[in-house]
Amino acid sequence: MIGQFRGSDGALPTEAAEGALRSPPPQAREEQPRSAVGAKVSAYGVFAACWAAILPVAFLSTLEYPSFVPKYAVMLIMAAAGLVPLWRLTRRSTTRWVGVSLLGFLAVGLVSAGLSAAPGVGFFGLYRWGTGWLFWLACAGAFAVGALLRRSDLTWAFYGLLAGAIANAAFAVFQVVAQPSNPALQAYSSGTQADGFLGNPVHLEALMLGAIALVSSRACDSPRRWWWALLLFGVALELTSERVFIPILLVIFAVLVYRRRARGLVVSALVAAGCAIGYLGGGSNLGSRVTSGTAETTFGLRIQLWRDAARSLVHHLLIGSGPGQLLGGTAPFIKQGFGHDLGGRLFTDAHNFFVEVTVTTGLLGIAFFLAWFFGALRRARGPFLGFGLAVLVVKLVEPLNIGLEPLAFLALGAAFATTLAAMEEVATAGSLVAQAPKPGYLSGLAGRVVTTLSVLVALGLGATMLVGAYWYTKTQTGLQQLAVAQRANTLLPYWPESAAAIGFFWRYEYAIGHGPVQRVDLESALAWYQRSAGRDPADPSTWWYVAEIEQLLHNRPAAGAYLERSLRADPWYPPTLSSYASLEMQEHHWALAESLYHRLRLVRPLTRSEQRAAQLAAARLRG
């Protein structure tokens, strides 16, 4: 720390100055709160507060996935606004190492996305997940904005995070108590688990833990002012009916009691009382969730996935399979046991952000990521650190979310800024001058121009996503109109679902049509399903759809080739195994058909027709 400050003459601090850095004089400590209160709030402080309040509550009930595209559009604004702060991190002596590591991680991720099998997915992420390169750019931008906040800005950031958490907690209570009839507003899992505006109770669980950690420090100072927030967060936490929060909450309680003694005990009791109210009022299925959450059925799958991910890393060692493309990096190499436990499901998230980063950006990416992450943690302090850690600890066993992780990294950056602000104030009190950022590129007017232009681009892209998602929703609600599907595909050309919607239209026309036009319909469906598969070749289901159309067109060799490609993407995908075995039965390839039915039997029970076909293949081989 000492070497990061020099006197006005460039000399290193004296021993007296070193003592001032470690412990500022009493008058300096007394003057700090008054100066902080009187200081003006910067534009970044206001922006961080508003963005933190809006991101977790962005929600449109008119969309098929009401919490995804709205949050993605808001997330893009931070990805754009954080570009200049990212550069400025590398220009300050106190943040240079963290900034360089962060830019290195983003550079590796961008190269990995561009060279991946699906650059569109690598850049934008999968539909409904969105954890591509832009997601990590938003996380990095949020951290950079948080790290450059002034002391006068931190209160704004605090209330921004708090506002988003309160809105989600209140909506969670509404979901369970009111039981709304609108499917978009209903709680998760048939209305039994509150998920707030986040789409999944595990994300609401993480947000509530972060909010409790964030507000606890102030609640210890003034329990009468914050008791209602602690109760509300405890109720909402219990209404998620999740189980990961129990040990994390106990750790938060232990830290509070250890550091704040009696007041920490009072705060812990208030949160516990909220959990008890939630348990009695609608979250009493937590016990069954804990009982059912055995190692075999839940965490066992995660452990198997992490093992397969480690084995698959050798196939894309340096730069990974591409951001957002965990499926392409691991599915071709999974073992039979894992395929059986999945039962046809596709793991598109590692449920551990360290594993996710390692598989998708390789050893280079994880090296830069760890340097950034732990470099920031080393200097992070205060309630913001509690918020960030509480959220990210949950993400060691749960999936990433575009509406939550950027908030965690904003809080981590704010915790980093808390230490930097204290260091600069101490340096000033010791008659030292902190090294200012070097003037140059992206400073002053140039930085404002770059920020304005990039934010405008982000707003335009977000608007096209929202409109495209609206039209895509129309294709999923019985309005299978070609014009609607084409509008969605024009606005969402990077996601396979929009092309598949057009393919489904022509497939539907074939199903209800008559006469020779049916083949034209099937050929149109084939072309669009092929386009959909090309946008995400790691998804075995897309190639299976293409093969089904080829079979309807009686192109059996082509159908077999697409089924083989589907199995290369996932060798244990049940629909493909079943279709491929049936195709080989038609071709009288008995040995291959029997082998495919045997593999299918290893991952799921055979249906009656499949059993008869497998027996026939075995009989033909014996005969």
C-alpha positions in Angstrom: 0.0 0.0 0.0 2.8 2.4 0.9 4.5 2.2 -2.5 1.3 3.4 -4.2 1.6 7.0 -2.9 4.4 9.5 -3.3 4.9 13.0 -2.0 4.5 16.1 -4.1 8.2 15.9 -4.9 8.0 12.3 -6.0 9.8 11.0 -2.9 8.7 8.0 -1.0 6.8 8.7 2.3 8.7 9.1 5.5 8.1 7.0 8.6 5.8 9.7 10.0 3.8 9.7 6.8 3.6 5.9 6.9 2.1 6.2 10.4 -0.4 8.6 9.0 -1.4 6.1 6.3 -2.0 3.4 8.9 -3.9 5.7 11.3 -5.1 9.2 10.4 -5.1 11.8 13.1 -8.3 12.2 15.1 -9.2 15.5 13.5 -9.0 13.9 10.0 -11.3 11.1 11.1 -13.8 13.6 12.5 -13.8 15.7 9.3 -14.3 12.8 6.9 -18.1 12.2 7.5 -18.8 16.0 7.1 -16.8 16.2 3.9 -18.4 13.1 2.5 -21.9 14.3 3.2 -21.2 17.7 1.7 -19.6 16.3 -1.5 -21.6 16.3 -4.7 -22.7 13.0 -6.2 -21.1 12.2 -9.5 -23.0 11.1 -12.6 -21.7 7.6 -12.2 -23.1 7.5 -8.7 -26.6 8.4 -9.9 -26.3 6.0 -12.8 -25.1 3.1 -10.6 -28.0 3.7 -8.2 -30.7 3.8 -10.9 -29.3 0.9 -12.8 -29.0 -1.3 -9.7 -32.6 -0.6 -8.8 -33.9 -1.3 -12.3 -32.0 -4.4 -13.4 -33.4 -6.9 -10.9 -37.0 -5.7 -11.4 -37.0 -5.4 -15.2 -40.0 -7.6 -16.2 -42.6 -7.7 -18.9 -45.5 -10.1 -18.4 -46.4 -9.9 -22.1 -43.3 -11.9 -23.0 -42.9 -15.6 -23.0 -39.9 -15.3 -20.7 -40.8 -12.1 -18.9 -37.6 -11.7 -16.9 -35.1 -12.5 -19.6 -35.1 -10.0 -22.5 -36.0 -6.9 -20.3 -33.1 -7.6 -18.0 -30.8 -8.3 -21.0 -31.7 -4.8 -22.4 -30.9 -3.2 -19.1 -27.7 -5.2 -18.7 -26.5 -3.9 -22.1 -26.6 -0.4 -20.8 -24.0 -1.2 -18.1 -21.9 -3.1 -20.7 -21.8 0.2 -22.7 -21.5 2.6 -19.8 -18.6 0.6 -18.3 -16.3 0.8 -21.2 -14.6 4.1 -20.2 -14.4 3.1 -16.5 -12.8 -0.2 -17.6 -10.0 1.7 -19.4 -9.6 4.2 -16.5 -9.0 1.3 -14.1 -5.8 0.6 -16.0 -4.6 4.2 -15.7 -4.6 4.4 -11.9 -1.7 3.1 -10.0 -4.0 1.8 -7.3 -6.2 -0.2 -9.7 -3.9 -1.0 -12.6 -3.3 -4.6 -11.9 -7.0 -5.3 -11.4 -7.8 -3.3 -14.6 -5.3 -5.1 -16.8 -6.4 -8.5 -15.5 -10.0 -7.6 -16.3 -9.2 -6.4 -19.8 -7.2 -9.6 -20.4 -10.1 -11.7 -19.4 -12.4 -9.9 -21.7 -9.9 -10.1 -24.6 -9.6 -13.9 -24.2 -13.4 -14.2 -24.0 -13.9 -12.2 -27.2 -11.3 -14.3 -29.1 -12.9 -17.4 -27.8 -16.4 -16.3 -28.8 -15.2 -15.4 -32.3 -13.4 -18.7 -32.9 -16.1 -20.9 -31.3 -18.5 -23.1 -33.2 -21.3 -20.6 -32.6 -20.0 -17.0 -32.5 -23.6 -15.6 -32.1 -24.1 -17.6 -29.0 -20.6 -16.8 -27.8 -21.3 -13.1 -28.1 -24.9 -12.9 -27.0 -25.3 -16.1 -25.0 -28.1 -18.6 -25.2 -31.7 -17.5 -25.4 -33.2 -17.5 -21.8 -29.6 -17.6 -20.4 -27.7 -14.8 -22.0 -24.3 -15.6 -20.4 -22.2 -14.9 -23.4 -19.4 -12.3 -23.8 -21.7 -9.4 -23.4 -22.8 -10.7 -20.0 -19.2 -10.7 -18.8 -18.6 -7.3 -20.3 -21.6 -6.0 -18.3 -20.1 -7.7 -15.1 -16.8 -6.1 -15.8 -18.3 -2.7 -16.5 -20.4 -2.9 -13.4 -17.2 -3.7 -11.3 -15.4 -0.8 -13.0 -18.2 1.7 -12.4 -18.4 0.5 -8.7 -14.6 0.8 -8.3 -14.5 4.4 -9.5 -17.4 5.6 -7.2 -16.5 8.4 -4.8 -17.3 8.1 -1.2 -20.3 10.5 -1.7 -21.6 8.0 -4.4 -21.6 4.9 -2.2 -24.7 5.8 -0.4 -26.5 6.1 -3.7 -25.3 2.7 -4.8 -26.4 1.3 -1.4 -29.9 2.5 -1.8 -30.0 1.4 -5.5 -29.2 -2.2 -4.5 -31.6 -2.0 -1.6 -34.5 -0.8 -3.8 -34.1 -3.7 -6.2 -34.0 -6.2 -3.3 -37.1 -4.7 -1.6 -39.1 -4.7 -4.8 -38.3 -8.4 -5.4 -39.0 -9.3 -1.8 -42.4 -7.6 -1.8 -43.3 -9.2 -5.1 -42.3 -12.6 -3.7 -44.7 -12.2 -0.8 -47.4 -11.1 -3.3 -46.8 -14.3 -5.4 -47.3 -16.6 -2.5 -50.1 -14.8 -0.6 -52.2 -13.5 -3.5 -51.6 -16.5 -5.9 -52.2 -14.4 -9.1 -53.9 -16.1 -12.0 -51.6 -14.6 -14.7 -49.0 -17.3 -15.4 -46.3 -14.7 -15.9 -46.9 -13.4 -12.4 -47.2 -16.8 -10.6 -44.5 -18.2 -8.4 -42.2 -20.9 -9.6 -43.0 -24.6 -9.4 -46.8 -24.4 -9.6 -47.0 -21.4 -7.3 -45.1 -23.0 -4.4 -41.8 -21.2 -4.6 -41.5 -17.4 -4.8 -39.0 -16.2 -7.5 -39.8 -12.5 -7.5 -38.9 -10.8 -10.8 -35.9 -13.1 -11.3 -37.5 -16.1 -12.9 -36.1 -18.7 -10.5 -36.2 -19.0 -6.7 -32.4 -19.7 -6.5 -31.8 -16.2 -7.9 -34.2 -14.6 -5.4 -32.5 -16.6 -2.7 -29.1 -15.2 -3.6 -30.5 -11.6 -3.8 -32.1 -11.8 -0.4 -28.9 -13.1 1.2 -27.0 -10.3 -0.4 -29.6 -7.7 0.8 -29.4 -9.1 4.4 -25.6 -8.8 4.3 -25.8 -5.3 2.8 -28.3 -3.8 5.3 -27.1 -5.7 8.5 -24.3 -3.2 9.2 -26.7 -0.2 9.2 -29.3 -2.2 11.0 -26.8 -2.8 13.8 -26.4 0.9 14.2 -30.1 1.6 14.0 -32.4 -1.5 14.5 -35.5 0.6 14.8 -35.0 2.1 11.4 -34.3 -1.2 9.5 -36.3 -3.8 11.4 -39.0 -4.0 8.7 -36.4 -4.6 5.9 -34.8 -7.5 7.9 -38.2 -9.1 8.4 -39.2 -8.7 4.8 -35.9 -10.2 3.5 -36.3 -13.1 5.9 -39.8 -13.8 4.8 -38.9 -13.7 1.1 -35.9 -15.8 1.7 -38.0 -18.5 3.3 -40.7 -18.3 0.6 -38.1 -19.4 -2.0 -38.2 -22.8 -0.3 -34.5 -23.3 -1.3 -31.9 -24.9 0.9 -28.5 -23.3 0.0 -29.2 -20.2 2.1 -29.2 -22.0 5.4 -25.4 -22.4 5.9 -24.7 -19.0 4.3 -27.3 -17.3 6.6 -25.7 -18.9 9.6 -22.3 -17.6 8.6 -23.8 -14.1 8.3 -25.3 -14.4 11.8 -22.0 -15.6 13.2 -20.1 -12.6 11.7 -22.7 -10.2 13.0 -22.6 -11.6 16.5 -18.8 -11.7 16.6 -18.4 -8.2 15.4 -21.4 -6.3 16.8 -22.2 -8.5 19.9 -25.6 -7.7 21.3 -26.8 -5.6 18.3 -25.6 -8.3 15.9 -27.7 -10.8 17.9 -30.7 -8.5 17.6 -30.3 -8.2 13.8 -29.9 -12.0 13.5 -33.0 -12.5 15.5 -35.0 -10.2 13.3 -34.0 -12.1 10.1 -34.7 -15.4 11.8 -38.1 -14.1 12.8 -38.8 -13.2 9.2 -37.8 -16.7 8.1 -40.2 -18.1 10.7 -43.0 -16.0 9.5 -42.4 -17.1 5.9 -42.3 -20.7 7.1 -45.6 -20.5 8.8 -47.2 -18.4 6.1 -46.3 -20.4 3.0 -42.8 -21.7 2.9 -43.3 -24.8 5.0 -42.3 -27.1 2.1 -38.6 -26.2 2.8 -38.3 -29.4 4.8 -39.3 -31.6 1.9 -36.9 -29.6 -0.3 -34.0 -30.3 2.0 -35.0 -33.9 2.3 -35.3 -34.3 -1.5 -32.1 -32.4 -2.1 -29.9 -35.5 -1.8 -26.4 -35.8 -3.3 -27.7 -38.2 -6.0 -30.6 -36.1 -7.3 -29.2 -32.5 -7.0 -25.6 -31.9 -6.0 -24.5 -35.3 -7.4 -25.4 -34.1 -10.9 -23.3 -31.0 -10.4 -20.3 -33.0 -9.2 -20.6 -35.3 -12.2 -20.8 -32.2 -14.5 -17.7 -30.6 -13.0 -15.8 -33.9 -13.4 -16.8 -34.2 -17.1 -16.0 -30.5 -17.6 -12.5 -31.1 -16.2 -12.0 -34.1 -18.5 -13.3 -32.1 -21.5 -11.0 -29.2 -20.9 -8.1 -30.8 -22.7 -10.0 -30.5 -26.0 -10.1 -26.7 -25.8 -7.4 -26.0 -23.3 -6.2 -22.4 -23.8 -9.3 -20.3 -24.8 -12.2 -22.7 -24.1 -15.3 -23.5 -26.0 -16.6 -19.9 -26.1 -18.6 -17.8 -23.6 -22.1 -19.2 -23.0 -21.2 -22.5 -24.6 -20.7 -24.9 -21.8 -22.9 -27.4 -23.6 -20.6 -27.5 -26.6 -17.6 -27.8 -24.3 -18.8 -30.7 -22.2 -21.7 -32.6 -23.8 -19.7 -34.5 -26.4 -17.6 -36.0 -23.6 -20.1 -36.9 -20.8 -20.1 -40.4 -19.5 -23.0 -42.8 -19.6 -23.9 -42.5 -15.9 -24.3 -38.7 -16.3 -26.4 -39.2 -19.4 -28.6 -41.5 -17.5 -29.0 -39.1 -14.6 -29.8 -36.2 -16.9 -32.6 -38.3 -18.7 -32.4 -36.2 -21.8 -32.0 -32.8 -20.2 -29.2 -30.5 -21.4 -26.9 -28.8 -18.9 -26.4 -25.3 -20.4 -24.8 -23.8 -17.2 -22.1 -25.3 -15.0 -23.8 -24.2 -11.7 -20.4 -22.9 -10.6 -19.0 -19.7 -12.1 -15.4 -20.8 -11.7 -16.1 -24.0 -13.7 -18.2 -22.0 -16.2 -15.3 -19.5 -16.8 -12.7 -22.3 -17.1 -14.7 -24.4 -19.7 -15.8 -21.5 -21.8 -12.6 -19.3 -21.8 -9.9 -21.9 -21.1 -6.8 -21.7 -18.9 -6.0 -18.2 -20.2 -9.4 -16.9 -19.3 -9.6 -18.4 -15.8 -6.1 -17.1 -15.1 -7.1 -13.5 -15.9 -10.4 -14.0 -14.1 -8.8 -15.2 -10.9 -6.2 -12.4 -11.0 -9.1 -9.9 -11.3 -11.4 -11.5 -8.8 -9.0 -12.2 -6.0 -7.1 -8.9 -6.7 -10.3 -7.1 -6.0 -11.2 -9.2 -3.0 -7.9 -8.5 -1.4 -8.8 -4.8 -1.0 -12.6 -5.0 -0.8 -14.2 -4.0 2.5 -17.6 -3.2 4.0 -21.2 -4.1 3.5 -20.9 -4.1 -0.3 -18.4 -6.9 0.0 -21.0 -8.8 2.0 -23.6 -8.3 -0.7 -21.2 -9.5 -3.5 -19.9 -12.5 -1.6 -23.3 -13.7 -0.5 -24.6 -13.7 -4.1 -21.4 -15.3 -5.5 -21.2 -18.0 -2.9 -24.7 -19.1 -3.9 -23.4 -19.2 -7.5 -20.8 -21.8 -6.6 -23.7 -24.3 -6.8 -26.4 -22.5 -8.8 -26.6 -21.1 -12.4 -25.6 -17.7 -13.5 -28.3 -15.0 -14.0 -28.1 -11.8 -16.1 -30.1 -9.9 -13.5 -28.0 -10.8 -10.5 -24.3 -11.4 -11.2 -23.8 -7.8 -12.6 -25.2 -6.5 -9.3 -22.8 -8.7 -7.4 -19.8 -7.3 -9.3 -21.1 -3.7 -9.0 -21.1 -4.3 -5.2 -17.7 -5.9 -5.3 -16.4 -2.8 -7.2 -18.1 -0.5 -4.6 -16.4 -2.5 -1.8 -13.1 -2.0 -3.7 -13.9 1.7 -4.0 -14.5 1.9 -0.2 -10.9 0.9 0.5 -9.5 3.2 -2.3 -11.5 6.2 -0.9 -10.2 5.5 2.6 -6.6 5.2 1.3 -6.8 8.5 -0.6 -8.3 10.3 2.4 -5.6 8.9 4.7 -2.9 10.0 2.2 -4.3 13.5 2.1 -4.4 13.6 5.9 -0.7 12.6 6.0 0.2 15.4 3.6 0.7 13.0 0.7 -0.7 13.3 -2.8 -2.3 10.2 -4.3 -1.2 9.5 -7.9 -3.9 10.7 -10.2 -5.0 8.9 -13.3 -2.7 9.7 -16.2 -4.4 12.0 -18.8 -4.8 10.5 -22.3 -7.1 8.5 -24.4 -10.8 8.4 -23.2 -10.3 11.2 -20.7 -12.6 14.2 -20.5 -14.7 15.0 -23.5 -13.5 11.9 -25.5 -14.7 9.7 -22.6 -18.1 11.3 -22.6 -18.4 11.0 -26.4 -17.5 7.3 -26.3 -19.9 6.6 -23.4 -22.7 8.4 -25.1 -22.3 6.6 -28.4 -21.9 3.2 -26.8 -25.0 3.7 -24.6 -27.0 4.7 -27.6 -26.0 1.6 -29.4 -26.9 -0.5 -26.4 -30.3 1.2 -26.2 -30.9 0.5 -29.9 -29.9 -3.2 -29.5 -32.0 -3.6 -26.4 -35.0 -2.1 -28.1 -34.7 -4.5 -31.1 -34.5 -7.4 -28.6 -37.6 -6.3 -26.8 -39.6 -6.0 -30.0 -38.2 -9.2 -31.4 -39.1 -11.0 -28.2 -42.6 -9.7 -28.4 -43.1 -11.1 -31.9 -41.4 -14.4 -30.9 -43.9 -14.7 -28.0 -46.7 -14.4 -30.5 -45.4 -17.4 -32.4 -45.6 -19.4 -29.1 -49.2 -18.5 -28.3 -51.1 -20.2 -31.2 -50.6 -17.4 -33.7 -48.4 -19.3 -36.0 -48.3 -16.6 -38.6 -45.4 -16.5 -41.0 -45.1 -12.8 -41.0 -44.9 -12.7 -37.1 -42.1 -15.4 -37.1 -40.2 -13.5 -39.8 -40.3 -10.3 -37.8 -38.9 -12.1 -34.8 -36.1 -13.6 -36.8 -35.2 -10.3 -38.5 -34.8 -8.7 -35.0 -33.2 -11.7 -33.3 -30.9 -13.1 -36.0 -28.4 -14.5 -33.5 -30.6 -16.9 -31.6 -31.7 -20.2 -33.1 -35.2 -20.1 -31.6 -36.4 -17.4 -34.0 -35.4 -19.4 -37.1 -36.9 -22.5 -35.6 -40.2 -20.6 -35.2 -40.3 -20.2 -39.0 -39.4 -23.8 -39.5 -42.2 -24.9 -37.2 -44.7 -22.8 -39.2 -43.8 -24.7 -42.4 -43.8 -28.0 -40.6 -47.3 -27.1 -39.3 -48.4 -26.2 -42.8 -47.3 -29.6 -44.0 -49.2 -31.3 -41.2 -52.5 -29.7 -42.2 -51.9 -29.3 -45.9 -53.0 -31.4 -48.9 -51.6 -32.1 -52.3 -48.1 -31.6 -53.8 -47.6 -28.4 -51.9 -46.7 -30.4 -48.8 -43.2 -31.2 -50.1 -42.5 -27.5 -50.7 -43.6 -26.8 -47.2 -41.2 -29.5 -45.8 -38.3 -28.1 -47.9 -39.0 -24.7 -46.5 -39.1 -26.1 -43.0 -35.9 -28.0 -43.6 -34.1 -24.9 -44.7 -35.1 -22.9 -41.6 -34.3 -25.8 -39.2 -30.9 -26.1 -40.8 -30.4 -22.4 -40.2 -31.5 -22.8 -36.6 -29.1 -25.7 -36.1 -26.2 -23.7 -37.6 -26.7 -20.9 -35.0 -26.2 -23.4 -32.2 -24.6 -26.6 -33.5 -23.8 -27.8 -29.9 -27.5 -28.4 -29.2 -28.3 -32.0 -30.2 -32.1 -31.3 -30.4 -31.6 -28.9 -33.4 -30.0 -31.6 -35.5 -32.6 -34.0 -34.4 -35.3 -31.7 -35.8 -33.5 -31.4 -39.1 -33.2 -35.2 -39.3 -36.9 -35.6 -38.7 -37.7 -33.4 -41.6 -35.3 -35.3 -43.8 -37.0 -38.5 -42.9 -40.4 -37.0 -43.9 -38.8 -36.1 -47.2 -37.6 -39.8 -47.5 -33.9 -38.6 -47.6 -32.7 -41.4 -45.3 -29.0 -41.0 -45.9 -29.2 -37.3 -45.1 -31.3 -38.0 -42.0 -28.7 -40.5 -40.8 -25.9 -38.0 -41.3 -27.8 -35.4 -39.2 -28.6 -37.9 -36.5 -24.9 -38.8 -36.3 -24.1 -35.1 -35.9 -26.6 -34.9 -33.1 -24.9 -37.8 -31.4 -21.5 -36.1 -31.8 -23.0 -33.1 -29.9 -24.4 -35.4 -27.2 -23.8 -39.2 -27.4 -26.6 -39.9 -24.9 -29.4 -37.8 -26.2 -32.5 -40.1 -26.0 -34.6 -38.7 -28.9 -31.7 -39.0 -31.3 -30.8 -42.5 -30.1 -34.5 -43.6 -30.6 -34.8 -42.0 -34.1 -31.5 -43.3 -35.2 -32.3 -46.9 -34.1 -35.6 -46.7 -35.9 -34.0 -45.5 -39.1 -31.4 -48.3 -39.0 -34.2 -50.8 -38.5 -35.8 -49.5 -41.7 -32.5 -50.0 -43.5 -32.2 -53.5 -42.0 -28.9 -52.6 -40.3 -29.7 -55.0 -37.4 -26.4 -54.8 -35.5 -26.3 -51.0 -35.4 -29.9 -50.8 -34.5 -29.4 -53.2 -31.6 -26.4 -51.2 -30.4 -28.4 -48.0 -30.5 -31.3 -49.5 -28.5 -28.8 -50.8 -26.0 -27.3 -47.3 -25.5 -30.8 -45.9 -25.2 -31.7 -48.5 -22.6 -28.7 -47.2 -20.5 -30.2 -43.7 -20.2 -33.9 -44.4 -20.0 -36.4 -47.3 -20.1 -37.5 -48.4 -23.6 -41.0 -47.9 -24.7 -43.1 -51.0 -25.8 -42.5 -50.3 -29.5 -38.8 -49.8 -28.8 -38.6 -53.1 -26.9 -40.3 -54.9 -29.8 -37.9 -53.3 -32.3 -34.9 -54.2 -30.1 -36.1 -57.8 -29.8 -36.6 -58.0 -33.6 -33.1 -56.7 -34.3 -31.6 -59.2 -31.8 -33.6 -62.1 -33.4 -32.4 -61.1 -36.9 -28.8 -61.1 -35.8 -29.2 -64.6 -34.2 -31.1 -65.9 -37.3 
